[in-house]
């Protein structure tokens, strides 16, 4: 005749099952929170990349302009990046008679926004 093992060795107790489910649920919640934060960070990075491209396109077009056609001052433009409105400014200042400094800044129209901002500086020289 076979002997049955004592009842404590037949399976898991209810408290063990509940503890395992709580630990599993906490792990699932942490994974969900991490994926949400990762999604927001990827969206922020995509907007930043779009701003970089837009800024450098503007900078390239100003650098392609003949030096004699550039004048000191501030240029403004409004652009839409991924559905958000951005204000762009380009400041042109004469460093020397043959060297122009170009600063470009793009920032969201909503000043309280946590959306990315980007700026770049370059120089344009007159032909020698």
HELIX and SHEET records of a PDB file:
HELIX    1   1 UNK A    7  UNK A    9  5                                   3    
HELIX    2   2 UNK A   14  UNK A   64  1                                  51    
HELIX    3   3 UNK A   67  UNK A   69  5                                   3    
SHEET    1   A 4 UNK A  73  UNK A  81  0                                        
SHEET    2   A 4 UNK A  84  UNK A  96 -1                                        
SHEET    3   A 4 UNK A  99  UNK A 108 -1                                        
SHEET    4   A 4 UNK A 118  UNK A 125 -1                                        
END                                                                             
